[in-house]
Amino acid sequence: MALEPWPGYQSMTQSRRRELLEFKIDEARLRWDLLTAQLIASAVANYEALERADGEPTEAEKAAESFAKKIKESAARGFSGEAGGWGHGLSEEAGGWGHG
């Protein structure tokens, strides 16, 4: 059984799932909250992988995996071990990393 990343996730279209994934990660990014961003990306990627079992990754799964990679790279470059100590000064965007 796969647990939804957030209530109502299962009934959403793939495009809506991706939109909310981006929104929720952007919220975490603006708060400079690496852990929350990682948890959101992981929850979506894991849910999507469990639900599809075989076949091609979904749009939401691909987006979550892309965000997880960016989060990992930012953490390796800018995480100082303190709350909010990641991502500072890595890009022009708020939070120091983002979409793209």
N, C-alpha and C positions, 0 to 999 in steps of 0.2 A: 504494500500500500504506500503510495506517495502522498506526503502531506503537502498541502498547498502552501506556497511561500507567504501568502496573505489571504484573508477571507475573500471568496468570490473569484479567485484566480482561475479556477478550472472552467468557469462558464465564459471567460473572456476570449475574444479572438486573439490570434497570434499578434496582430498589429497592436491591439490594445495592451496585451501583456508586455510587449516591447516598450510601448510608450510609458507605461507605469514603471517598468524596470528603470528606464532612463530617468524618469522623474524622481524616483526614490533614491537612486544612486546620486543624482545631482544634489538632492537635499543633503545627503550625507557628505558629499564633497564640499558643499558650501559651509557645513559645520566643521569641516576638516576631520571627519570621523571615519578613519580607515576601517575600523572593525565593523561598523554598521554597513559600510559599502561592501566589504568582503562578504558579510553574512547574506546580504540581499543577492549579490551575484551568485554565491554558492547555492542558496536556496532555490533560485530559479533554474540554474543549470542542472542541479540534481533532480528537481521535480520533472523537468522536461526530459531528461535522460531516462528516468524510471518510467515515465508515461509512454515514451515511444518504443522502448525496449530495443527494437532493431530499426534499421532504416536511417534516413538522413536526419541530421540535427535540425530542430525547428528554428525559426527566426529568433524567437526569444532565447533559446539555448545558445545560439551563435553570439548574440549580443551579450549575454551574461558571461560567456567565456572570454569575449573580447575585453569586457570591463575587468574581469578577474586578472587578466594579463597586465592591463594598465595599472591596476591597483598594486599588484606584486612588484612591478618595475618601479613605481613611485615609492613604495615602501623601502625597497632596496637602496634607492638613491637618497631619500630624504627623511626616513623615520629615525627619530632621535631617542626613541624609547619613552618619550613623554606624551601625555594626552595632547592631541592636536599637533604633534611634532613632525608630521609627515606632509610632504607635498609642497612645503613653503618654497616659493620662488622657482618652481619648476616650469611654469608656463604663465602666460598672460591671464589665464582663466582663474576665477575665484576657486580657491581650494588647491590650486597648483597642478591639476591634471583634469582631463575631461574627455569629451567625445571627440571623435575624429580619427 
